[in-house]
Amino acid sequence: MAKALVCYYSRTGNTEKMAIKIAEACRKNGLEADLKKVEDTDPADLLGYECLIFGSPTYYGTMAWPLKKLLDESVKYHRKLKSKVGGAFASSANIAGGNETTVLAILNALLIHGMIIQGEPTGDHYGPVSIGKPDQRSLKSCERYAGNLAALTKKLFG
Ligand SMILES: Cc1cc2nc3c(=O)[nH]c(=O)nc-3n(C[C@H](O)[C@H](O)[C@H](O)COP(=O)(O)O)c2cc1C
């Protein structure tokens, strides 16, 4: 069975709630899924999954430094993450507070790794976002996103 890692940073629990929902939805849609805090993730861990989904709160319009650190350290495995499925999600305090730029910053790194990214024609186009504590809209977006990434991962990796 193809495996997904949902790896997140969260200080006050908002991003964590999204991460839990995404991991649950990956499992519901036929992937094995591990849920890990960035602090507990070694760059070498990334090699063991077909699908990698990263989440962060928005800090000054971009990802929090612990996630940036992990992604920077993943240079050790440059070219080895190529053709894995990638995804990103983010939380911010405000509407237009930068959650989309945070998602795009994460996706930028995944694209440079050569990963496969899927957009969303309705709802949260780049990846799920929440404003503060994730509401029903945000949690539904997490569920739909995980379902799409699970379907793509199964198509590519069985
Ligand atoms: C250092 C710092 C910078 C922040 N920068 C932004 C920001 O640029 N825009 C915004 O809307 N919220 C910002 N926030 C708020 C967090 O993104 C928001 O509270 C988020 O939901 C926290 O996620 P968490 O509960 O997973 O830690 C910032 C918070 C901190 C601590």
The ligand as a Tripos MOL2 file, in Angstrom:
@<TRIPOS>MOLECULE
LIG
   31    33     1     0     0
SMALL
NO_CHARGES

@<TRIPOS>ATOM
      1 C1          5.9130   34.8490   14.5350 C.3       1 LIG1
      2 C2          4.4940   34.8520   14.0260 C.ar      1 LIG1
      3 C3          4.2240   35.4370   12.7990 C.ar      1 LIG1
      4 C4          2.9230   35.4410   12.3000 C.ar      1 LIG1
      5 N1          2.6940   36.0010   11.0740 N.ar      1 LIG1
      6 C5          1.4310   35.9960   10.5790 C.ar      1 LIG1
      7 C6          1.1550   36.5930    9.3060 C.ar      1 LIG1
      8 O1          2.0390   37.0720    8.5960 O.2       1 LIG1
      9 N2         -0.1430   36.6050    8.8830 N.ar      1 LIG1
     10 C7         -1.1680   36.0710    9.6240 C.ar      1 LIG1
     11 O2         -2.3220   36.1130    9.1900 O.2       1 LIG1
     12 N3         -0.9210   35.4630   10.8010 N.ar      1 LIG1
     13 C8          0.3430   35.4020   11.3020 C.ar      1 LIG1
     14 N4          0.5980   34.7940   12.4970 N.ar      1 LIG1
     15 C9         -0.4890   34.0450   13.1600 C.3       1 LIG1
     16 C10        -0.4580   32.5270   12.8880 C.3       1 LIG1
     17 O3         -0.1970   32.2370   11.5250 O.3       1 LIG1
     18 C11        -1.8180   31.9010   13.2370 C.3       1 LIG1
     19 O4         -2.1100   32.1830   14.5840 O.3       1 LIG1
     20 C12        -1.8490   30.4010   13.0030 C.3       1 LIG1
     21 O5         -3.1980   29.9630   12.9740 O.3       1 LIG1
     22 C13        -1.0830   29.6410   14.0740 C.3       1 LIG1
     23 O6         -1.0660   28.2760   13.7310 O.3       1 LIG1
     24 P1         -0.7960   27.1580   14.8310 P.3       1 LIG1
     25 O7         -1.9670   27.1820   15.7910 O.co2     1 LIG1
     26 O8         -0.7540   25.8750   14.0480 O.co2     1 LIG1
     27 O9          0.5030   27.4520   15.5110 O.co2     1 LIG1
     28 C14         1.8830   34.8060   13.0310 C.ar      1 LIG1
     29 C15         2.1650   34.2290   14.2670 C.ar      1 LIG1
     30 C16         3.4580   34.2510   14.7790 C.ar      1 LIG1
     31 C17         3.7350   33.5890   16.1190 C.3       1 LIG1
@<TRIPOS>BOND
     1     1     2 1
     2     2     3 ar
     3     2    30 ar
     4     3     4 ar
     5     4     5 ar
     6     4    28 ar
     7     5     6 ar
     8     6     7 ar
     9     6    13 1
    10     7     8 2
    11     7     9 ar
    12     9    10 ar
    13    10    11 2
    14    10    12 ar
    15    12    13 ar
    16    13    14 ar
    17    14    15 1
    18    14    28 ar
    19    15    16 1
    20    16    17 1
    21    16    18 1
    22    18    19 1
    23    18    20 1
    24    20    21 1
    25    20    22 1
    26    22    23 1
    27    23    24 1
    28    24    25 2
    29    24    26 1
    30    24    27 1
    31    28    29 ar
    32    29    30 ar
    33    30    31 1
@<TRIPOS>SUBSTRUCTURE
     1 LIG1         1 GROUP 0 **** ****
